[in-house]
Amino acid sequence: MSYLLYVSASPQGERSISRKLAAEFLTHYMAKNPNARVVERDLIKNPVPHLDGETIGASYSPAENHTPTMVQKLKERMELIYEIKVADEILVSTPMGNWSVPSVFKA
Ligand SMILES: Cc1cc2nc3c(=O)[nH]c(=O)nc-3n(C[C@H](O)[C@H](O)[C@H](O)COP(=O)(O)O)c2cc1C
């Protein structure tokens, strides 16, 4: 069974064109892959935190020196990395705004 991670990033909800395109894609995708599992990571409803100094510090320091906050932030970061690593396929729908993708998508 194939696992598709769908990452969406438009703040425009129902009016979003990128979300409409992705929905259209998923309709065809599911018709061709009826057993596939699709999991959505909606970066507007569930934004991921931007990388901060504490999290970077936690990645480059021994575990025994980590504060409880560092442990939590590192755990959340590893969960996001895992979410991408286990996906067989990734679908991204994102607006372009001011010559780039939204900052939450970069995060
Ligand atoms: C403030 C703003 C900035 C934008 N900047 C760009 C841009 O730099 N490049 C581009 O191709 N489109 C740009 N657009 C157009 C959007 O990408 C377009 O409206 C798109 O449909 C937004 O995606 P969504 O409908 O899924 O939210 C911009 C739109 C807005 C409102």
Ligand as a Chemical Component Dictionary entry (heavy atoms), coordinates in Angstrom:
data_LIG
# 
_chem_comp.id                   LIG 
_chem_comp.type                 NON-POLYMER 
_chem_comp.pdbx_formal_charge   0 
_chem_comp.three_letter_code    LIG 
# 
loop_
_chem_comp_atom.comp_id 
_chem_comp_atom.atom_id 
_chem_comp_atom.alt_atom_id 
_chem_comp_atom.type_symbol 
_chem_comp_atom.charge 
_chem_comp_atom.model_Cartn_x 
_chem_comp_atom.model_Cartn_y 
_chem_comp_atom.model_Cartn_z 
_chem_comp_atom.pdbx_ordinal 
LIG C1  C1  C 0 0.177  39.153 -1.666 1  
LIG C2  C2  C 0 0.274  38.223 -2.869 2  
LIG C3  C3  C 0 1.527  38.016 -3.435 3  
LIG C4  C4  C 0 1.651  37.185 -4.565 4  
LIG N1  N1  N 0 2.880  36.969 -5.105 5  
LIG C5  C5  C 0 3.023  36.139 -6.195 6  
LIG C6  C6  C 0 4.299  35.861 -6.771 7  
LIG O1  O1  O 0 5.304  36.359 -6.325 8  
LIG N2  N2  N 0 4.356  35.009 -7.827 9  
LIG C7  C7  C 0 3.240  34.443 -8.372 10 
LIG O2  O2  O 0 3.359  33.691 -9.342 11 
LIG N3  N3  N 0 2.020  34.671 -7.835 12 
LIG C8  C8  C 0 1.877  35.503 -6.784 13 
LIG N4  N4  N 0 0.636  35.749 -6.237 14 
LIG C9  C9  C 0 -0.531 35.081 -6.829 15 
LIG C10 C10 C 0 -0.901 33.832 -6.018 16 
LIG O3  O3  O 0 0.100  32.864 -6.143 17 
LIG C11 C11 C 0 -2.230 33.306 -6.542 18 
LIG O4  O4  O 0 -3.236 34.217 -6.116 19 
LIG C12 C12 C 0 -2.549 31.915 -6.069 20 
LIG O5  O5  O 0 -3.816 31.525 -6.546 21 
LIG C13 C13 C 0 -2.539 31.800 -4.543 22 
LIG O6  O6  O 0 -2.737 30.456 -4.191 23 
LIG P1  P1  P 0 -4.060 30.012 -3.418 24 
LIG O7  O7  O 0 -5.241 30.456 -4.291 25 
LIG O8  O8  O 0 -3.950 28.521 -3.336 26 
LIG O9  O9  O 0 -4.055 30.675 -2.089 27 
LIG C14 C14 C 0 0.498  36.564 -5.126 28 
LIG C15 C15 C 0 -0.760 36.788 -4.509 29 
LIG C16 C16 C 0 -0.872 37.599 -3.395 30 
LIG C17 C17 C 0 -2.223 37.823 -2.763 31 
# 
loop_
_chem_comp_bond.comp_id 
_chem_comp_bond.atom_id_1 
_chem_comp_bond.atom_id_2 
_chem_comp_bond.value_order 
_chem_comp_bond.pdbx_ordinal 
LIG C1  C2  SING 1  
LIG C2  C3  SING 2  
LIG C2  C16 DOUB 3  
LIG C3  C4  DOUB 4  
LIG C4  N1  SING 5  
LIG C4  C14 SING 6  
LIG N1  C5  DOUB 7  
LIG C5  C6  SING 8  
LIG C5  C8  SING 9  
LIG C6  O1  DOUB 10 
LIG C6  N2  SING 11 
LIG N2  C7  SING 12 
LIG C7  O2  DOUB 13 
LIG C7  N3  SING 14 
LIG N3  C8  DOUB 15 
LIG C8  N4  SING 16 
LIG N4  C9  SING 17 
LIG N4  C14 SING 18 
LIG C9  C10 SING 19 
LIG C10 O3  SING 20 
LIG C10 C11 SING 21 
LIG C11 O4  SING 22 
LIG C11 C12 SING 23 
LIG C12 O5  SING 24 
LIG C12 C13 SING 25 
LIG C13 O6  SING 26 
LIG O6  P1  SING 27 
LIG P1  O7  DOUB 28 
LIG P1  O8  SING 29 
LIG P1  O9  SING 30 
LIG C14 C15 DOUB 31 
LIG C15 C16 SING 32 
LIG C16 C17 SING 33 
# 
